[in-house]
Amino acid sequence: MKNNVKLARVQVDLTQQELAEKVGITRQTVSLIEKGKYNPSLKLCLAICDVVNQSLDELFWVDKEDRAK
C-alpha cells in the first residue's frame, strides 16, 4: 500500500522511534507502514494523522489506478 507517512514524519522532524512512541507501536511497525508492507488499522491511521498534522486523505489516499497494481 502506497502512503505518504515517511514524508509527513520527516516534515514534522520525527524519527521512526519518536512517531512509534507517540502512537503506541514499535519502530519496526512504522518502518513497515512506510514501506507499504503493513496495512494499519483505521484507528492507527488516525493516530498517525494526528501526530503529523495531516488528514487521512493526505497520508493514505490510493487512486483507483494504484489499487489495481
PyMOL Python script that loads the backbone (N, CA, C, O; Angstrom):
from pymol import cmd

cmd.read_pdbstr("""\
ATOM      1  N   MET A   1       0.840  -1.178   0.000  1.00  0.00           N
ATOM      2  CA  MET A   1       0.000   0.000   0.000  1.00  0.00           C
ATOM      3  C   MET A   1       0.888   1.246   0.000  1.00  0.00           C
ATOM      4  O   MET A   1       1.726   1.421   0.884  1.00  0.00           O
ATOM      5  N   LYS A   2       0.701   2.082  -0.973  1.00  0.00           N
ATOM      6  CA  LYS A   2       1.459   3.326  -1.056  1.00  0.00           C
ATOM      7  C   LYS A   2       0.887   4.334  -0.060  1.00  0.00           C
ATOM      8  O   LYS A   2      -0.328   4.448   0.100  1.00  0.00           O
ATOM      9  N   ASN A   3       1.782   5.059   0.605  1.00  0.00           N
ATOM     10  CA  ASN A   3       1.333   6.093   1.533  1.00  0.00           C
ATOM     11  C   ASN A   3       2.399   7.175   1.642  1.00  0.00           C
ATOM     12  O   ASN A   3       3.499   7.031   1.109  1.00  0.00           O
ATOM     13  N   ASN A   4       2.070   8.242   2.327  1.00  0.00           N
ATOM     14  CA  ASN A   4       2.974   9.380   2.489  1.00  0.00           C
ATOM     15  C   ASN A   4       3.433   9.559   3.931  1.00  0.00           C
ATOM     16  O   ASN A   4       3.761  10.669   4.348  1.00  0.00           O
ATOM     17  N   VAL A   5       3.455   8.483   4.680  1.00  0.00           N
ATOM     18  CA  VAL A   5       3.789   8.575   6.100  1.00  0.00           C
ATOM     19  C   VAL A   5       5.222   9.048   6.309  1.00  0.00           C
ATOM     20  O   VAL A   5       5.470   9.916   7.146  1.00  0.00           O
ATOM     21  N   LYS A   6       6.162   8.492   5.564  1.00  0.00           N
ATOM     22  CA  LYS A   6       7.566   8.880   5.757  1.00  0.00           C
ATOM     23  C   LYS A   6       7.754  10.366   5.467  1.00  0.00           C
ATOM     24  O   LYS A   6       8.404  11.066   6.244  1.00  0.00           O
ATOM     25  N   LEU A   7       7.204  10.850   4.381  1.00  0.00           N
ATOM     26  CA  LEU A   7       7.322  12.258   4.028  1.00  0.00           C
ATOM     27  C   LEU A   7       6.736  13.146   5.129  1.00  0.00           C
ATOM     28  O   LEU A   7       7.352  14.134   5.528  1.00  0.00           O
ATOM     29  N   ALA A   8       5.564  12.793   5.609  1.00  0.00           N
ATOM     30  CA  ALA A   8       4.912  13.577   6.666  1.00  0.00           C
ATOM     31  C   ALA A   8       5.723  13.537   7.954  1.00  0.00           C
ATOM     32  O   ALA A   8       5.850  14.549   8.643  1.00  0.00           O
ATOM     33  N   ARG A   9       6.269  12.379   8.281  1.00  0.00           N
ATOM     34  CA  ARG A   9       7.076  12.230   9.505  1.00  0.00           C
ATOM     35  C   ARG A   9       8.320  13.108   9.433  1.00  0.00           C
ATOM     36  O   ARG A   9       8.660  13.791  10.399  1.00  0.00           O
ATOM     37  N   VAL A  10       8.990  13.090   8.301  1.00  0.00           N
ATOM     38  CA  VAL A  10      10.196  13.894   8.126  1.00  0.00           C
ATOM     39  C   VAL A  10       9.863  15.384   8.181  1.00  0.00           C
ATOM     40  O   VAL A  10      10.631  16.172   8.732  1.00  0.00           O
ATOM     41  N   GLN A  11       8.727  15.769   7.614  1.00  0.00           N
ATOM     42  CA  GLN A  11       8.326  17.178   7.611  1.00  0.00           C
ATOM     43  C   GLN A  11       8.113  17.732   9.017  1.00  0.00           C
ATOM     44  O   GLN A  11       8.339  18.918   9.260  1.00  0.00           O
ATOM     45  N   VAL A  12       7.677  16.875   9.945  1.00  0.00           N
ATOM     46  CA  VAL A  12       7.496  17.334  11.332  1.00  0.00           C
ATOM     47  C   VAL A  12       8.693  16.978  12.211  1.00  0.00           C
ATOM     48  O   VAL A  12       8.635  17.083  13.436  1.00  0.00           O
ATOM     49  N   ASP A  13       9.792  16.548  11.554  1.00  0.00           N
ATOM     50  CA  ASP A  13      11.064  16.301  12.224  1.00  0.00           C
ATOM     51  C   ASP A  13      10.968  15.250  13.330  1.00  0.00           C
ATOM     52  O   ASP A  13      11.427  15.462  14.453  1.00  0.00           O
ATOM     53  N   LEU A  14      10.361  14.114  12.986  1.00  0.00           N
ATOM     54  CA  LEU A  14      10.279  12.990  13.918  1.00  0.00           C
ATOM     55  C   LEU A  14      11.056  11.807  13.359  1.00  0.00           C
ATOM     56  O   LEU A  14      11.073  11.572  12.151  1.00  0.00           O
ATOM     57  N   THR A  15      11.698  11.069  14.255  1.00  0.00           N
ATOM     58  CA  THR A  15      12.298   9.804  13.846  1.00  0.00           C
ATOM     59  C   THR A  15      11.207   8.730  13.842  1.00  0.00           C
ATOM     60  O   THR A  15      10.108   8.949  14.351  1.00  0.00           O
ATOM     61  N   GLN A  16      11.518   7.585  13.269  1.00  0.00           N
ATOM     62  CA  GLN A  16      10.570   6.474  13.321  1.00  0.00           C
ATOM     63  C   GLN A  16      10.279   6.109  14.770  1.00  0.00           C
ATOM     64  O   GLN A  16       9.134   5.826  15.121  1.00  0.00           O
ATOM     65  N   GLN A  17      11.297   6.114  15.603  1.00  0.00           N
ATOM     66  CA  GLN A  17      11.126   5.768  17.017  1.00  0.00           C
ATOM     67  C   GLN A  17      10.203   6.756  17.722  1.00  0.00           C
ATOM     68  O   GLN A  17       9.339   6.350  18.500  1.00  0.00           O
ATOM     69  N   GLU A  18      10.375   8.036  17.461  1.00  0.00           N
ATOM     70  CA  GLU A  18       9.536   9.052  18.097  1.00  0.00           C
ATOM     71  C   GLU A  18       8.076   8.920  17.669  1.00  0.00           C
ATOM     72  O   GLU A  18       7.173   9.010  18.501  1.00  0.00           O
ATOM     73  N   LEU A  19       7.844   8.707  16.378  1.00  0.00           N
ATOM     74  CA  LEU A  19       6.478   8.503  15.900  1.00  0.00           C
ATOM     75  C   LEU A  19       5.880   7.257  16.540  1.00  0.00           C
ATOM     76  O   LEU A  19       4.732   7.269  16.982  1.00  0.00           O
ATOM     77  N   ALA A  20       6.652   6.199  16.587  1.00  0.00           N
ATOM     78  CA  ALA A  20       6.182   4.944  17.183  1.00  0.00           C
ATOM     79  C   ALA A  20       5.737   5.153  18.627  1.00  0.00           C
ATOM     80  O   ALA A  20       4.675   4.679  19.031  1.00  0.00           O
ATOM     81  N   GLU A  21       6.548   5.862  19.398  1.00  0.00           N
ATOM     82  CA  GLU A  21       6.217   6.099  20.805  1.00  0.00           C
ATOM     83  C   GLU A  21       4.949   6.931  20.943  1.00  0.00           C
ATOM     84  O   GLU A  21       4.146   6.684  21.843  1.00  0.00           O
ATOM     85  N   LYS A  22       4.758   7.899  20.077  1.00  0.00           N
ATOM     86  CA  LYS A  22       3.595   8.769  20.157  1.00  0.00           C
ATOM     87  C   LYS A  22       2.291   8.041  19.812  1.00  0.00           C
ATOM     88  O   LYS A  22       1.229   8.406  20.316  1.00  0.00           O
ATOM     89  N   VAL A  23       2.364   7.019  18.963  1.00  0.00           N
ATOM     90  CA  VAL A  23       1.135   6.311  18.575  1.00  0.00           C
ATOM     91  C   VAL A  23       1.028   4.916  19.194  1.00  0.00           C
ATOM     92  O   VAL A  23       0.051   4.206  18.950  1.00  0.00           O
ATOM     93  N   GLY A  24       2.017   4.519  19.987  1.00  0.00           N
ATOM     94  CA  GLY A  24       1.935   3.264  20.731  1.00  0.00           C
ATOM     95  C   GLY A  24       2.224   2.004  19.931  1.00  0.00           C
ATOM     96  O   GLY A  24       1.602   0.964  20.142  1.00  0.00           O
ATOM     97  N   ILE A  25       3.185   2.111  19.000  1.00  0.00           N
ATOM     98  CA  ILE A  25       3.599   0.936  18.227  1.00  0.00           C
ATOM     99  C   ILE A  25       5.124   0.849  18.260  1.00  0.00           C
ATOM    100  O   ILE A  25       5.781   1.688  18.875  1.00  0.00           O
ATOM    101  N   THR A  26       5.683  -0.161  17.603  1.00  0.00           N
ATOM    102  CA  THR A  26       7.141  -0.286  17.558  1.00  0.00           C
ATOM    103  C   THR A  26       7.709   0.470  16.361  1.00  0.00           C
ATOM    104  O   THR A  26       7.003   0.771  15.399  1.00  0.00           O
ATOM    105  N   ARG A  27       8.996   0.765  16.448  1.00  0.00           N
ATOM    106  CA  ARG A  27       9.684   1.415  15.338  1.00  0.00           C
ATOM    107  C   ARG A  27       9.633   0.538  14.090  1.00  0.00           C
ATOM    108  O   ARG A  27       9.521   1.039  12.972  1.00  0.00           O
ATOM    109  N   GLN A  28       9.717  -0.767  14.292  1.00  0.00           N
ATOM    110  CA  GLN A  28       9.670  -1.698  13.172  1.00  0.00           C
ATOM    111  C   GLN A  28       8.330  -1.610  12.441  1.00  0.00           C
ATOM    112  O   GLN A  28       8.282  -1.711  11.216  1.00  0.00           O
ATOM    113  N   THR A  29       7.254  -1.423  13.183  1.00  0.00           N
ATOM    114  CA  THR A  29       5.929  -1.298  12.566  1.00  0.00           C
ATOM    115  C   THR A  29       5.848  -0.014  11.750  1.00  0.00           C
ATOM    116  O   THR A  29       5.273  -0.005  10.662  1.00  0.00           O
ATOM    117  N   VAL A  30       6.423   1.075  12.270  1.00  0.00           N
ATOM    118  CA  VAL A  30       6.457   2.322  11.500  1.00  0.00           C
ATOM    119  C   VAL A  30       7.200   2.093  10.188  1.00  0.00           C
ATOM    120  O   VAL A  30       6.751   2.533   9.130  1.00  0.00           O
ATOM    121  N   SER A  31       8.321   1.413  10.258  1.00  0.00           N
ATOM    122  CA  SER A  31       9.103   1.126   9.056  1.00  0.00           C
ATOM    123  C   SER A  31       8.282   0.340   8.038  1.00  0.00           C
ATOM    124  O   SER A  31       8.290   0.661   6.849  1.00  0.00           O
ATOM    125  N   LEU A  32       7.578  -0.683   8.499  1.00  0.00           N
ATOM    126  CA  LEU A  32       6.749  -1.490   7.596  1.00  0.00           C
ATOM    127  C   LEU A  32       5.609  -0.681   6.984  1.00  0.00           C
ATOM    128  O   LEU A  32       5.282  -0.853   5.810  1.00  0.00           O
ATOM    129  N   ILE A  33       5.008   0.198   7.776  1.00  0.00           N
ATOM    130  CA  ILE A  33       3.937   1.061   7.255  1.00  0.00           C
ATOM    131  C   ILE A  33       4.499   1.957   6.159  1.00  0.00           C
ATOM    132  O   ILE A  33       3.899   2.092   5.092  1.00  0.00           O
ATOM    133  N   GLU A  34       5.646   2.567   6.423  1.00  0.00           N
ATOM    134  CA  GLU A  34       6.256   3.464   5.437  1.00  0.00           C
ATOM    135  C   GLU A  34       6.619   2.739   4.145  1.00  0.00           C
ATOM    136  O   GLU A  34       6.546   3.322   3.064  1.00  0.00           O
ATOM    137  N   LYS A  35       7.004   1.484   4.252  1.00  0.00           N
ATOM    138  CA  LYS A  35       7.363   0.692   3.066  1.00  0.00           C
ATOM    139  C   LYS A  35       6.141   0.115   2.361  1.00  0.00           C
ATOM    140  O   LYS A  35       6.258  -0.453   1.275  1.00  0.00           O
ATOM    141  N   GLY A  36       4.967   0.260   2.978  1.00  0.00           N
ATOM    142  CA  GLY A  36       3.760  -0.300   2.395  1.00  0.00           C
ATOM    143  C   GLY A  36       3.617  -1.797   2.597  1.00  0.00           C
ATOM    144  O   GLY A  36       2.877  -2.462   1.873  1.00  0.00           O
ATOM    145  N   LYS A  37       4.330  -2.327   3.587  1.00  0.00           N
ATOM    146  CA  LYS A  37       4.291  -3.760   3.848  1.00  0.00           C
ATOM    147  C   LYS A  37       3.415  -4.124   5.046  1.00  0.00           C
ATOM    148  O   LYS A  37       3.305  -5.294   5.415  1.00  0.00           O
ATOM    149  N   TYR A  38       2.801  -3.123   5.641  1.00  0.00           N
ATOM    150  CA  TYR A  38       1.906  -3.343   6.782  1.00  0.00           C
ATOM    151  C   TYR A  38       0.699  -2.447   6.583  1.00  0.00           C
ATOM    152  O   TYR A  38       0.841  -1.250   6.336  1.00  0.00           O
ATOM    153  N   ASN A  39      -0.473  -3.019   6.689  1.00  0.00           N
ATOM    154  CA  ASN A  39      -1.710  -2.277   6.490  1.00  0.00           C
ATOM    155  C   ASN A  39      -2.284  -1.920   7.864  1.00  0.00           C
ATOM    156  O   ASN A  39      -2.903  -2.763   8.514  1.00  0.00           O
ATOM    157  N   PRO A  40      -2.082  -0.672   8.311  1.00  0.00           N
ATOM    158  CA  PRO A  40      -2.530  -0.300   9.661  1.00  0.00           C
ATOM    159  C   PRO A  40      -4.048  -0.209   9.765  1.00  0.00           C
ATOM    160  O   PRO A  40      -4.745   0.006   8.773  1.00  0.00           O
ATOM    161  N   SER A  41      -4.537  -0.375  10.980  1.00  0.00           N
ATOM    162  CA  SER A  41      -5.972  -0.215  11.241  1.00  0.00           C
ATOM    163  C   SER A  41      -6.349   1.254  11.057  1.00  0.00           C
ATOM    164  O   SER A  41      -5.490   2.136  11.055  1.00  0.00           O
ATOM    165  N   LEU A  42      -7.628   1.490  10.906  1.00  0.00           N
ATOM    166  CA  LEU A  42      -8.117   2.868  10.780  1.00  0.00           C
ATOM    167  C   LEU A  42      -7.741   3.677  12.020  1.00  0.00           C
ATOM    168  O   LEU A  42      -7.348   4.839  11.914  1.00  0.00           O
ATOM    169  N   LYS A  43      -7.861   3.063  13.184  1.00  0.00           N
ATOM    170  CA  LYS A  43      -7.518   3.746  14.435  1.00  0.00           C
ATOM    171  C   LYS A  43      -6.050   4.183  14.433  1.00  0.00           C
ATOM    172  O   LYS A  43      -5.731   5.301  14.838  1.00  0.00           O
ATOM    173  N   LEU A  44      -5.170   3.307  13.978  1.00  0.00           N
ATOM    174  CA  LEU A  44      -3.746   3.637  13.920  1.00  0.00           C
ATOM    175  C   LEU A  44      -3.487   4.712  12.861  1.00  0.00           C
ATOM    176  O   LEU A  44      -2.694   5.626  13.088  1.00  0.00           O
ATOM    177  N   CYS A  45      -4.144   4.609  11.716  1.00  0.00           N
ATOM    178  CA  CYS A  45      -4.011   5.633  10.670  1.00  0.00           C
ATOM    179  C   CYS A  45      -4.378   7.006  11.222  1.00  0.00           C
ATOM    180  O   CYS A  45      -3.664   7.983  10.996  1.00  0.00           O
ATOM    181  N   LEU A  46      -5.483   7.077  11.940  1.00  0.00           N
ATOM    182  CA  LEU A  46      -5.930   8.351  12.501  1.00  0.00           C
ATOM    183  C   LEU A  46      -4.960   8.874  13.554  1.00  0.00           C
ATOM    184  O   LEU A  46      -4.737  10.081  13.648  1.00  0.00           O
ATOM    185  N   ALA A  47      -4.385   7.979  14.341  1.00  0.00           N
ATOM    186  CA  ALA A  47      -3.401   8.396  15.346  1.00  0.00           C
ATOM    187  C   ALA A  47      -2.170   8.994  14.669  1.00  0.00           C
ATOM    188  O   ALA A  47      -1.646  10.015  15.112  1.00  0.00           O
ATOM    189  N   ILE A  48      -1.719   8.359  13.607  1.00  0.00           N
ATOM    190  CA  ILE A  48      -0.571   8.881  12.852  1.00  0.00           C
ATOM    191  C   ILE A  48      -0.915  10.247  12.265  1.00  0.00           C
ATOM    192  O   ILE A  48      -0.107  11.174  12.327  1.00  0.00           O
ATOM    193  N   CYS A  49      -2.110  10.371  11.700  1.00  0.00           N
ATOM    194  CA  CYS A  49      -2.557  11.649  11.139  1.00  0.00           C
ATOM    195  C   CYS A  49      -2.510  12.750  12.183  1.00  0.00           C
ATOM    196  O   CYS A  49      -2.055  13.857  11.895  1.00  0.00           O
ATOM    197  N   ASP A  50      -2.972  12.463  13.385  1.00  0.00           N
ATOM    198  CA  ASP A  50      -2.969  13.455  14.458  1.00  0.00           C
ATOM    199  C   ASP A  50      -1.549  13.918  14.793  1.00  0.00           C
ATOM    200  O   ASP A  50      -1.306  15.110  14.980  1.00  0.00           O
ATOM    201  N   VAL A  51      -0.626  12.977  14.866  1.00  0.00           N
ATOM    202  CA  VAL A  51       0.749  13.303  15.245  1.00  0.00           C
ATOM    203  C   VAL A  51       1.443  14.152  14.175  1.00  0.00           C
ATOM    204  O   VAL A  51       2.194  15.070  14.503  1.00  0.00           O
ATOM    205  N   VAL A  52       1.196  13.851  12.915  1.00  0.00           N
ATOM    206  CA  VAL A  52       1.887  14.577  11.838  1.00  0.00           C
ATOM    207  C   VAL A  52       1.058  15.724  11.266  1.00  0.00           C
ATOM    208  O   VAL A  52       1.462  16.366  10.297  1.00  0.00           O
ATOM    209  N   ASN A  53      -0.097  15.977  11.867  1.00  0.00           N
ATOM    210  CA  ASN A  53      -0.972  17.094  11.476  1.00  0.00           C
ATOM    211  C   ASN A  53      -1.366  17.055   9.999  1.00  0.00           C
ATOM    212  O   ASN A  53      -1.302  18.068   9.301  1.00  0.00           O
ATOM    213  N   GLN A  54      -1.774  15.875   9.537  1.00  0.00           N
ATOM    214  CA  GLN A  54      -2.245  15.722   8.164  1.00  0.00           C
ATOM    215  C   GLN A  54      -3.539  14.923   8.180  1.00  0.00           C
ATOM    216  O   GLN A  54      -3.855  14.233   9.150  1.00  0.00           O
ATOM    217  N   SER A  55      -4.276  15.031   7.088  1.00  0.00           N
ATOM    218  CA  SER A  55      -5.547  14.312   7.001  1.00  0.00           C
ATOM    219  C   SER A  55      -5.317  12.874   6.539  1.00  0.00           C
ATOM    220  O   SER A  55      -4.257  12.527   6.018  1.00  0.00           O
ATOM    221  N   LEU A  56      -6.320  12.071   6.744  1.00  0.00           N
ATOM    222  CA  LEU A  56      -6.295  10.683   6.289  1.00  0.00           C
ATOM    223  C   LEU A  56      -6.070  10.620   4.782  1.00  0.00           C
ATOM    224  O   LEU A  56      -5.279   9.808   4.304  1.00  0.00           O
ATOM    225  N   ASP A  57      -6.761  11.471   4.039  1.00  0.00           N
ATOM    226  CA  ASP A  57      -6.589  11.503   2.584  1.00  0.00           C
ATOM    227  C   ASP A  57      -5.157  11.850   2.196  1.00  0.00           C
ATOM    228  O   ASP A  57      -4.596  11.246   1.281  1.00  0.00           O
ATOM    229  N   GLU A  58      -4.569  12.813   2.881  1.00  0.00           N
ATOM    230  CA  GLU A  58      -3.205  13.233   2.548  1.00  0.00           C
ATOM    231  C   GLU A  58      -2.193  12.111   2.763  1.00  0.00           C
ATOM    232  O   GLU A  58      -1.235  11.983   2.001  1.00  0.00           O
ATOM    233  N   LEU A  59      -2.400  11.308   3.788  1.00  0.00           N
ATOM    234  CA  LEU A  59      -1.428  10.258   4.097  1.00  0.00           C
ATOM    235  C   LEU A  59      -1.699   8.927   3.418  1.00  0.00           C
ATOM    236  O   LEU A  59      -0.762   8.235   3.021  1.00  0.00           O
ATOM    237  N   PHE A  60      -2.958   8.562   3.281  1.00  0.00           N
ATOM    238  CA  PHE A  60      -3.258   7.193   2.880  1.00  0.00           C
ATOM    239  C   PHE A  60      -4.115   7.037   1.635  1.00  0.00           C
ATOM    240  O   PHE A  60      -4.445   5.909   1.270  1.00  0.00           O
ATOM    241  N   TRP A  61      -4.493   8.133   0.963  1.00  0.00           N
ATOM    242  CA  TRP A  61      -5.348   8.007  -0.206  1.00  0.00           C
ATOM    243  C   TRP A  61      -4.638   7.238  -1.310  1.00  0.00           C
ATOM    244  O   TRP A  61      -3.473   7.493  -1.613  1.00  0.00           O
ATOM    245  N   VAL A  62      -5.364   6.283  -1.910  1.00  0.00           N
ATOM    246  CA  VAL A  62      -4.832   5.491  -3.017  1.00  0.00           C
ATOM    247  C   VAL A  62      -5.767   5.666  -4.209  1.00  0.00           C
ATOM    248  O   VAL A  62      -6.963   5.391  -4.113  1.00  0.00           O
ATOM    249  N   ASP A  63      -5.218   6.125  -5.333  1.00  0.00           N
ATOM    250  CA  ASP A  63      -6.034   6.283  -6.548  1.00  0.00           C
ATOM    251  C   ASP A  63      -6.444   4.929  -7.097  1.00  0.00           C
ATOM    252  O   ASP A  63      -5.791   3.920  -6.828  1.00  0.00           O
ATOM    253  N   LYS A  64      -7.510   4.904  -7.856  1.00  0.00           N
ATOM    254  CA  LYS A  64      -8.011   3.660  -8.440  1.00  0.00           C
ATOM    255  C   LYS A  64      -6.920   2.961  -9.255  1.00  0.00           C
ATOM    256  O   LYS A  64      -6.798   1.737  -9.204  1.00  0.00           O
ATOM    257  N   GLU A  65      -6.140   3.722  -9.994  1.00  0.00           N
ATOM    258  CA  GLU A  65      -5.078   3.132 -10.805  1.00  0.00           C
ATOM    259  C   GLU A  65      -4.036   2.425  -9.935  1.00  0.00           C
ATOM    260  O   GLU A  65      -3.523   1.369 -10.305  1.00  0.00           O
ATOM    261  N   ASP A  66      -3.733   3.004  -8.797  1.00  0.00           N
ATOM    262  CA  ASP A  66      -2.753   2.416  -7.894  1.00  0.00           C
ATOM    263  C   ASP A  66      -3.296   1.147  -7.224  1.00  0.00           C
ATOM    264  O   ASP A  66      -2.528   0.229  -6.936  1.00  0.00           O
ATOM    265  N   ARG A  67      -4.602   1.086  -6.977  1.00  0.00           N
ATOM    266  CA  ARG A  67      -5.201  -0.093  -6.344  1.00  0.00           C
ATOM    267  C   ARG A  67      -5.088  -1.316  -7.235  1.00  0.00           C
ATOM    268  O   ARG A  67      -5.004  -2.441  -6.742  1.00  0.00           O
ATOM    269  N   ALA A  68      -5.087  -1.104  -8.542  1.00  0.00           N
ATOM    270  CA  ALA A  68      -5.044  -2.226  -9.480  1.00  0.00           C
ATOM    271  C   ALA A  68      -3.670  -2.875  -9.553  1.00  0.00           C
ATOM    272  O   ALA A  68      -3.536  -3.989 -10.058  1.00  0.00           O
ATOM    273  N   LYS A  69      -2.653  -2.190  -9.054  1.00  0.00           N
ATOM    274  CA  LYS A  69      -1.273  -2.693  -9.139  1.00  0.00           C
ATOM    275  C   LYS A  69      -0.985  -3.741  -8.106  1.00  0.00           C
ATOM    276  O   LYS A  69       0.129  -4.260  -8.048  1.00  0.00           O
TER     277      LYS A  69
END
""", "prot")
cmd.dss("prot")
cmd.show_as("cartoon", "prot")
cmd.util.cbc("prot")
cmd.orient("prot")
